[in-house]
């Protein structure tokens, strides 16, 4: 008998714990015979904003050792065109659709969540709390109070499951995790990118057009794992782990640290089939260790030292 791969992220039931990270997967530009979204636990859209925005000037992406820097700036068609032109394309996909939302104030958040709640094919929302808050001139996810205000606004506007995506660029991520849990977040997504930059020696200038950007890829996996482990001890809501996952072993490490599901981002740029391979690898690991479900692995690190086969 095959092991059960299904997992729950709050009220959302996933057939397996693997999904793409927001903004990293071109759902409709690839050959569906090569990479089928139907095998994923969920699909996550690129972040949408209330109004259209162009994003940052080039250069937007730079390769770094064991990762990449991006300063894309969340280009978005805005919520109206997203609902009319983009979201309908997801209707044919089998897995649950999680819409990533970038709001710059609680009022914007309320407005977008109210609109998304009216849509039949939105199964959950992921609140990207890691970009600047226009009203306060700071990063929402760097403040427990501002993060709670944003999630509370979302909670008041929708019954949809809410996943709060937090930033690693903080002193105490557990404090922020507790704050968003208290006001109604159904799950956490840990972590967003780590702030970094690159310098062009020839021009003697910052390589990215925005100067700094977000570091992703294998370089940030230890940071992400640590924050998943820490928050698992502090909150009762489920955690989606993300940051440097490229293999089944990477994903398994996040599950053992406390994540109920994982997202894969940078790895898909190099190998679009990485998600399918990770799903297969998790299933193989469960079979080899005689485990009945993926849920048996979640949080094992917190029970003591892992003994293979036990």
C-alpha positions as CSV (number, residue, x, y, z in Angstrom):
1,X,0.0,0.0,0.0
2,X,1.3,3.4,-0.9
3,X,1.9,6.0,1.8
4,X,-0.6,8.8,2.1
5,X,0.9,12.1,0.8
6,X,-2.1,14.3,1.5
7,X,-1.7,17.1,4.1
8,X,-3.8,19.9,5.5
9,X,-2.7,23.5,5.5
10,X,-5.4,25.0,7.8
11,X,-8.8,24.3,6.2
12,X,-7.1,23.6,2.8
13,X,-6.6,19.9,1.9
14,X,-3.7,19.2,-0.4
15,X,-3.1,15.8,-2.2
16,X,0.6,16.2,-1.5
17,X,2.8,18.7,0.3
18,X,4.6,20.3,-2.6
19,X,3.7,23.5,-4.5
20,X,5.6,26.2,-6.4
21,X,6.5,29.5,-4.6
22,X,4.7,32.6,-5.8
23,X,6.2,34.3,-8.9
24,X,8.5,31.4,-9.8
25,X,6.4,29.3,-12.1
26,X,5.0,30.1,-15.6
27,X,1.9,28.1,-15.5
28,X,0.7,28.8,-19.0
29,X,3.9,29.3,-21.0
30,X,5.2,25.7,-20.8
31,X,4.3,22.5,-22.6
32,X,1.6,20.9,-20.3
33,X,2.8,17.5,-21.4
34,X,6.2,18.3,-19.9
35,X,5.2,19.8,-16.6
36,X,1.6,19.2,-15.5
37,X,0.3,21.3,-12.6
38,X,-2.2,18.5,-11.8
39,X,0.5,16.6,-9.9
40,X,1.1,19.5,-7.5
41,X,-0.4,19.9,-4.0
42,X,-1.5,23.4,-4.9
43,X,-0.8,26.2,-7.3
44,X,0.3,29.7,-6.2
45,X,-0.2,32.7,-8.4
46,X,2.2,35.6,-8.8
47,X,1.5,38.3,-6.3
48,X,-1.3,40.7,-7.4
49,X,-1.6,44.3,-6.2
50,X,-4.7,46.6,-6.0
51,X,-3.5,48.8,-8.8
52,X,-1.2,48.1,-11.8
53,X,2.5,48.6,-11.2
54,X,5.5,48.1,-13.4
55,X,8.1,46.8,-10.9
56,X,11.7,47.8,-10.5
57,X,14.1,49.0,-13.3
58,X,16.6,46.5,-14.7
59,X,18.9,44.8,-13.8
60,X,16.4,42.7,-11.9
61,X,18.1,39.3,-11.4
62,X,21.7,38.4,-10.5
63,X,23.3,35.0,-10.0
64,X,25.2,34.5,-6.7
65,X,27.1,31.5,-5.3
66,X,24.5,28.9,-4.2
67,X,21.6,31.2,-5.1
68,X,20.3,34.2,-6.9
69,X,19.3,37.8,-6.1
70,X,16.1,39.3,-7.5
71,X,14.7,42.8,-7.4
72,X,11.7,42.2,-9.6
73,X,9.5,44.7,-7.7
74,X,6.2,42.7,-8.1
75,X,5.0,43.9,-11.5
76,X,1.3,43.5,-11.5
77,X,-1.7,44.1,-13.8
78,X,-3.8,45.1,-10.8
79,X,-6.7,43.3,-9.2
80,X,-9.3,44.1,-11.9
81,X,-7.4,42.7,-14.9
82,X,-6.2,39.8,-12.7
83,X,-9.8,38.8,-12.0
84,X,-10.9,39.3,-15.6
85,X,-8.0,38.0,-17.6
86,X,-5.5,36.0,-15.4
87,X,-7.6,34.1,-12.8
88,X,-9.9,32.4,-15.4
89,X,-6.8,30.7,-16.8
90,X,-6.5,28.8,-13.5
91,X,-10.0,27.4,-13.7
92,X,-8.9,24.4,-15.7
93,X,-6.2,23.4,-13.2
94,X,-6.9,20.5,-10.8
95,X,-5.1,21.5,-7.6
96,X,-6.3,24.2,-5.2
97,X,-5.5,27.8,-6.3
98,X,-3.8,30.0,-3.8
99,X,-3.8,33.7,-4.8
100,X,-0.8,35.7,-3.6
101,X,-1.8,39.2,-2.5
102,X,0.5,42.2,-2.1
103,X,-1.3,45.0,-0.2
104,X,0.3,48.2,1.0
105,X,-2.3,49.0,3.7
106,X,-5.0,47.3,5.6
107,X,-7.6,49.1,3.5
108,X,-6.1,47.8,0.3
109,X,-6.0,44.4,1.8
110,X,-9.7,44.5,2.7
111,X,-10.6,45.7,-0.8
112,X,-8.7,42.9,-2.6
113,X,-9.8,40.2,-0.2
114,X,-13.5,41.2,-0.6
115,X,-13.1,40.9,-4.4
116,X,-11.3,37.6,-4.3
117,X,-13.9,36.1,-2.0
118,X,-16.5,36.5,-4.7
119,X,-14.5,34.3,-7.1
120,X,-15.4,30.6,-7.4
121,X,-11.9,29.3,-8.1
122,X,-9.9,31.0,-5.3
123,X,-9.3,28.4,-2.6
124,X,-7.0,30.4,-0.3
125,X,-4.9,33.6,-0.2
126,X,-1.3,34.1,0.6
127,X,-0.6,37.5,2.1
128,X,2.8,38.8,1.1
129,X,3.8,40.8,4.1
130,X,7.4,41.4,3.2
131,X,7.2,44.5,1.0
132,X,7.1,48.2,2.1
133,X,4.0,49.5,3.8
134,X,3.2,52.8,2.1
135,X,1.4,54.3,5.1
136,X,4.1,53.6,7.6
137,X,7.2,53.7,5.5
138,X,8.4,50.3,6.7
139,X,8.2,46.6,5.9
140,X,5.0,45.2,7.2
141,X,6.5,41.9,8.2
142,X,9.2,43.6,10.2
143,X,6.5,44.7,12.7
144,X,4.3,42.4,14.7
145,X,1.7,45.2,15.0
146,X,1.6,46.0,11.3
147,X,1.6,42.4,10.4
148,X,-1.3,41.8,12.7
149,X,-3.2,44.8,11.4
150,X,-2.9,43.5,7.8
151,X,-4.0,39.9,8.7
152,X,-6.9,41.2,10.8
153,X,-8.1,43.3,7.8
154,X,-7.9,40.3,5.6
155,X,-9.7,38.1,8.2
156,X,-12.5,40.7,8.4
157,X,-13.0,40.7,4.7
158,X,-13.0,36.9,3.8
159,X,-13.7,33.4,5.0
160,X,-11.0,32.1,2.7
161,X,-8.0,30.4,4.3
162,X,-5.2,33.0,4.9
163,X,-1.6,32.1,4.7
164,X,0.7,34.8,6.1
165,X,4.1,34.9,4.3
166,X,6.7,36.3,6.7
167,X,10.1,37.9,6.2
168,X,13.4,36.5,7.6
169,X,14.8,40.0,7.9
170,X,13.7,40.4,11.5
171,X,15.1,39.9,15.0
172,X,12.3,37.7,16.3
173,X,10.2,35.9,13.7
174,X,8.3,34.0,16.4
175,X,6.9,37.2,17.8
176,X,5.4,38.1,14.4
177,X,4.2,34.5,13.9
178,X,2.3,34.6,17.2
179,X,0.8,38.0,16.3
180,X,-0.7,36.9,13.0
181,X,-1.9,33.7,14.5
182,X,-3.8,35.6,17.2
183,X,-5.8,37.7,14.6
184,X,-6.8,34.8,12.4
185,X,-4.1,33.6,10.1
186,X,-4.8,30.0,9.2
187,X,-1.1,29.2,8.3
188,X,2.3,30.6,7.9
189,X,4.6,30.6,4.9
190,X,8.3,30.7,6.0
191,X,10.4,32.4,4.6
192,X,10.5,35.1,2.0
193,X,13.9,36.1,0.5
194,X,16.8,37.4,2.6
195,X,17.9,40.9,1.8
196,X,21.2,41.1,-0.1
197,X,23.1,42.8,-2.9
198,X,25.8,42.3,-5.5
199,X,28.4,44.8,-6.8
200,X,29.7,45.0,-10.4
201,X,33.5,45.4,-10.1
202,X,33.7,46.8,-13.7
203,X,31.2,49.6,-13.2
204,X,31.8,49.9,-9.5
205,X,28.1,50.1,-8.9
206,X,25.4,47.9,-7.5
207,X,24.5,45.2,-10.0
208,X,20.8,45.3,-9.4
209,X,18.8,48.3,-10.6
210,X,17.2,48.6,-7.2
211,X,20.6,48.3,-5.5
212,X,19.4,45.6,-3.1
213,X,17.2,42.6,-3.7
214,X,16.1,39.3,-2.2
215,X,18.5,36.3,-1.9
216,X,16.9,32.9,-2.6
217,X,18.2,29.4,-3.4
218,X,20.3,26.9,-1.5
219,X,22.2,29.7,0.4
220,X,19.1,30.5,2.5
221,X,18.0,27.0,3.3
222,X,19.6,26.8,6.8
223,X,18.0,30.2,7.7
224,X,14.6,29.0,6.5
225,X,14.9,25.7,8.3
226,X,15.8,27.4,11.6
227,X,12.8,29.7,11.4
228,X,10.4,26.9,10.6
229,X,11.8,25.0,13.6
230,X,11.4,28.0,15.8
231,X,7.9,28.9,14.8
232,X,6.7,25.3,15.0
233,X,7.4,25.6,18.8
234,X,5.6,28.9,19.1
235,X,2.3,28.5,17.1
236,X,-0.4,26.0,16.6
237,X,-1.2,26.9,13.0
238,X,0.5,24.9,10.2
239,X,3.6,26.1,8.4
240,X,4.5,26.0,4.7
241,X,8.3,25.9,4.4
242,X,10.1,27.6,1.6
243,X,13.7,28.7,1.0
244,X,16.4,26.7,-0.9
245,X,14.4,23.6,-1.5
246,X,15.7,21.8,-4.6
247,X,15.5,18.1,-3.8
248,X,13.3,15.6,-1.9
249,X,15.9,15.5,0.9
250,X,15.6,19.3,1.2
251,X,11.8,19.0,1.4
252,X,12.0,16.2,4.0
253,X,14.2,18.4,6.2
254,X,11.5,21.0,6.3
255,X,8.8,18.5,7.1
256,X,10.9,17.1,10.0
257,X,11.5,20.6,11.3
258,X,7.8,21.2,11.4
259,X,6.4,22.2,8.0
260,X,3.2,20.6,6.8
261,X,3.9,21.6,3.2
262,X,6.7,23.1,1.1
263,X,7.2,25.5,-1.7
264,X,9.8,25.3,-4.4
265,X,11.0,28.5,-6.2
266,X,14.5,29.1,-7.5
267,X,15.1,25.4,-8.3
268,X,12.3,25.5,-10.9
269,X,14.3,28.0,-13.0
270,X,17.0,25.5,-13.5
271,X,14.8,22.4,-13.6
272,X,11.1,22.9,-14.2
273,X,10.5,19.2,-13.3
274,X,12.0,19.6,-9.8
275,X,8.6,19.7,-8.1
276,X,7.5,16.4,-9.7
277,X,10.8,14.8,-8.6
278,X,10.5,16.1,-5.1
279,X,7.0,14.6,-4.8
280,X,8.2,11.2,-6.0
281,X,11.2,11.4,-3.7
282,X,9.1,12.0,-0.7
283,X,6.8,9.1,-1.6
284,X,9.9,6.9,-2.0
285,X,11.3,7.9,1.4
286,X,8.0,7.1,3.1
287,X,7.9,3.6,1.5
288,X,11.6,2.9,2.4
289,X,11.0,3.8,6.1
290,X,7.7,2.0,6.3
291,X,5.7,5.1,7.1
292,X,2.0,5.3,6.4
293,X,1.6,9.1,5.8
294,X,3.6,12.2,5.3
295,X,2.1,13.6,8.4
296,X,4.2,11.2,10.5
297,X,7.3,13.1,9.5
298,X,6.0,16.6,10.4
299,X,7.8,18.0,13.4
300,X,9.8,14.8,14.1
301,X,12.8,16.9,15.0
302,X,10.9,18.1,18.0
303,X,10.4,14.6,19.3
304,X,14.1,13.8,19.6
305,X,16.7,12.4,17.4
306,X,15.5,10.8,14.2
307,X,16.1,7.0,14.0
308,X,15.7,5.8,10.4
309,X,13.2,2.9,10.2
310,X,11.7,3.6,13.6
